Amino acid sequence: MVKFHQRSHYSFYTSLLFLAVVVIVIKSPFTVPVVAQEDQFPGERVVHLLQEPRHRTVHNEGNLYLLDVQINPGDVSLPHTHDQAILLTSISRGSGPRDGGVSSNIDYATTALTHKVSNEGPGLFRIIALVNAGAGNTNLTTDRPSGLSAEPQLENAWFRSYRIELAPGEEARVQTQNASVVVQVADGLIHVTRSDGITTELDARADWAWHGANQSFAIRNVGRAPTAVVLNEGR
């Protein structure tokens, strides 16, 4: 942070230097919100969401980032800044497992927020998060996937999410126009097979399979009990 303690004949040039620093900061999408809100956490290191170590990026494609967020009991994240729309799939809270409920915050795309996340326990806090750093698409119906008859459980300019429940042996065939991720949210054994024949096996909650835009795939329950996944699209 730049401080001015007294006036001098260098003040004009110092002011120019300060403006240059501001211009450099503004050009960095990760540092603008941090600088603007750093006073909320005096003496602490403030980072961007994608740099926070508990928010681990496990996949990136263009403007989309898939994060595996894990906070151990008794732990607290670093102060971190959100300035991109985010979709959250809840796997577990400190109080116990969750059933894969989804929620989103698209206000971050226009109004940045810096905060910390804590977990009082006794269990693991875990979320699979999809971050969209793009501009979104306000036309909600033109790019819906084919093969799904149900309405999405969440839909906005940045994301679309479906919950797919499968009986033993049941299969859903999907064609998506947008890049998407299949996240397992219930116990079971699932095969996700792309049109080129490559299969990803999911056998635990929070396991996931990524699919690029305009790619078809089949989601099949190969276990002996009902199971469920969520299909989350970045728009």
Residue pairs with C-beta under 8 A, 6 or more apart in sequence:
1 38
2 18
2 21
4 11
4 14
25 31
25 32
25 35
26 32
29 83
29 133
30 48
30 50
30 51
30 81
30 83
31 48
32 83
32 112
33 48
33 81
33 82
33 83
33 112
33 113
33 114
34 46
34 47
34 48
34 81
34 114
36 112
37 46
37 81
37 112
37 113
37 114
38 46
38 114
40 79
40 114
41 79
41 114
41 116
44 78
44 79
45 78
45 79
46 78
46 79
46 80
46 81
46 114
47 78
47 79
47 80
47 81
48 80
48 81
48 83
49 55
49 67
49 80
49 81
49 82
49 83
49 84
49 86
49 131
50 57
50 65
50 67
50 131
51 80
52 77
52 78
52 80
53 78
54 69
54 70
54 71
54 75
54 77
54 78
54 117
55 67
55 69
55 77
55 80
55 129
56 67
56 68
56 69
56 70
57 65
57 66
57 67
58 66
58 67
58 68
58 208
59 65
59 66
59 181
59 210
60 66
61 179
61 210
61 212
62 134
62 179
63 132
63 133
63 134
63 234
64 130
64 131
64 132
64 133
64 134
64 179
64 234
65 130
65 131
65 133
66 128
66 129
66 130
66 131
66 181
66 208
66 210
67 127
67 128
67 129
67 130
67 131
68 126
68 128
68 129
68 206
69 125
69 126
69 127
69 128
69 129
70 124
70 125
70 126
71 77
71 117
71 118
71 119
71 124
71 125
71 126
72 119
72 124
72 125
73 94
73 119
73 120
73 121
73 122
73 123
73 124
74 119
74 120
74 121
75 118
75 119
76 116
76 117
76 118
76 119
77 116
77 117
77 118
78 116
79 114
79 115
79 116
80 114
80 115
80 116
81 112
81 113
81 114
82 105
82 108
82 112
82 113
82 114
82 115
83 108
83 109
83 112
84 108
84 109
84 131
84 132
84 133
85 104
85 105
85 106
85 108
85 109
85 131
85 132
85 136
85 158
85 159
86 104
86 105
86 108
86 129
86 130
86 131
86 132
87 102
87 103
87 104
87 129
87 130
87 131
87 132
87 154
87 158
87 159
87 161
87 232
87 234
88 102
88 103
88 104
88 105
88 127
88 128
88 129
89 100
89 101
89 102
89 127
89 128
89 129
89 130
89 161
89 183
89 185
89 230
89 232
90 98
90 99
90 100
90 101
90 102
90 103
90 127
91 97
91 98
91 100
91 126
91 127
91 128
91 185
91 205
91 206
92 98
92 123
92 124
92 125
92 126
92 205
93 119
93 123
93 125
94 119
94 120
94 121
94 122
94 123
94 124
94 125
95 123
96 123
97 123
97 205
99 185
99 186
99 228
100 163
100 183
100 185
100 186
100 205
100 228
100 229
100 230
102 153
102 154
102 161
102 163
102 230
102 232
103 154
104 154
104 156
104 158
104 159
106 136
106 156
106 157
106 158
106 159
109 132
109 136
109 158
117 125
119 125
126 206
128 181
128 183
128 206
128 208
130 159
130 181
130 232
130 234
132 158
132 159
132 234
132 235
134 158
134 234
134 235
136 156
136 157
136 158
136 235
137 143
137 157
137 158
137 235
138 157
140 155
140 156
140 157
140 160
143 177
143 178
143 235
144 152
144 160
144 177
145 162
145 174
145 175
145 176
145 177
145 178
145 180
145 231
145 233
146 174
146 175
147 172
147 173
147 174
147 175
147 216
148 162
148 164
148 172
148 174
148 231
150 162
152 160
152 161
152 162
153 161
153 162
153 163
153 230
154 160
154 161
155 161
157 235
158 234
158 235
159 232
159 233
159 234
159 235
160 178
160 232
160 233
160 235
161 230
161 231
161 232
161 233
162 230
162 231
163 185
163 228
163 229
163 230
164 172
164 219
164 228
164 229
164 230
164 231
165 226
165 227
165 228
166 172
166 188
166 190
166 219
166 220
166 221
166 226
166 227
166 228
166 229
167 221
167 226
168 221
168 223
168 224
168 225
168 226
169 220
169 221
169 222
170 220
170 221
171 218
171 219
171 220
171 221
172 218
172 219
172 220
173 216
173 217
173 218
173 219
174 216
174 217
174 218
174 219
174 231
175 214
175 215
175 216
176 211
176 213
176 214
176 215
176 216
176 231
176 233
177 213
177 214
178 213
178 233
178 234
178 235
179 210
179 211
179 212
179 213
179 233
179 234
180 210
180 211
180 231
180 232
180 233
180 234
181 208
181 209
181 210
181 211
181 231
181 232
182 192
182 202
182 208
182 209
182 211
182 217
182 219
182 229
182 230
182 231
183 206
183 207
183 208
183 229
183 230
183 232
184 190
184 202
184 203
184 204
184 205
184 206
184 207
184 208
184 227
184 228
184 229
185 205
185 228
185 229
185 230
186 205
186 226
186 227
186 228
186 229
187 204
187 205
187 225
187 227
188 203
188 221
188 223
188 225
188 226
188 227
188 228
189 201
189 202
189 203
189 221
189 222
189 223
189 227
190 201
190 202
190 203
190 207
190 219
190 220
190 221
190 222
190 223
190 227
190 229
191 199
191 200
191 201
191 202
191 218
191 219
191 220
191 222
192 199
192 200
192 201
192 202
192 209
192 217
192 218
192 219
192 220
193 199
193 200
193 217
193 218
193 220
194 211
194 215
194 216
194 217
195 215
195 216
195 217
200 209
202 208
202 209
202 229
209 217
211 217
219 229
219 231
221 227
